[in-house]
Amino acid sequence: MSSAVFYRDLRAAYESVVSADGMYLRTESGQQILDAVGGAGTVVIGHGVREITDAIARHGGEARHVKRSFQNLTASEKQQLITFLKSL
């Protein structure tokens, strides 16, 4: 008897997921898989909410800019920023 439960085997080769629609994932071969993971975001917001994916797409590159900006600070400027953030 075959199980529909997806057990993780670190030695196995798995197909890549190429798309998602709501709570379903689709593999390269077209297999549809129910995404039954229920993290806090999924439970509160739901699967595949268009407004969330659009917001992520709009802001996708901002984190890299912030990281580079922080890396370019002098040691003194970094310490001042850390001190300020700890005061919040």
N, C-alpha and C positions, 0 to 999 in steps of 0.2 A: 504494500500500500504506500502511495506517495503522499507526502505531507505538503501542504501549502505554506507551512512556516518556513521563513527564510533564515536558516541557521548559518552563522558566519564560520567559514573555513578559511583560515589565513593562507593556506597553500593552494586553494582553488583559483582558477581564472574565471572572472565574472564578466558578463557583457556590460558595456557602458550604458548608462541611461542617457538618452538623447533628447528627450522632451518630457514635459509634464503638463497635465491638464487637471486642475483641481486637485483631488487626492490620488490621482493615478499617475504613475511613471511609465514611460514606454522605453523599451530597450532597442538596441540596434536591429534586432531581428523582428521587432514589432510586438513582442510580448508586453502585455499590460500588467502592471503590478500595483496593488493597492498599497499606498504609503500609510501604514498604520502607526507611525511614530506620533506620539502625542505630547510633544514638548509644551512648555508654557505658552509660547507664541502661537502654536497651532491650536491649542485648546481655547485660548482667548480670542484669537483673530480668525482662525480657520485656514483651510488650504487654498493656495493659489489666489489670494485676494489681489486683484489687478492694481488697486491703489498702492499697495505695499510694493509690488514688483516694479511699478512705474517710479516710485520714490527712490528705490534702491538704484535703478538704472540712471536716474537723474543725478544722484549724488555719488556714484560709484568711484570717481577719481579723486574725490576730496581728501580721503584719508592719506593718500600718497603725498599730496601737497603739504598737509599738516606735518607728516613725519619728516619730510625734507626740511621744512621750515624749522622744526625743533632741532634737527641735526646740525643746521647751520648756525645755531645760537652759540655764543661763547659760553664757557663754563660758568661764568658769573651770571649771564642772562638765564641759563638753564636753572641755576640755583634759585634765582629770584622768582622764576615761574613756578618752580616746585613749592617754594615757600608760600607763594600766593595761593596755589591750588589747595595746599594743606590747610590754609586758613578758612577756606569756604565751609 
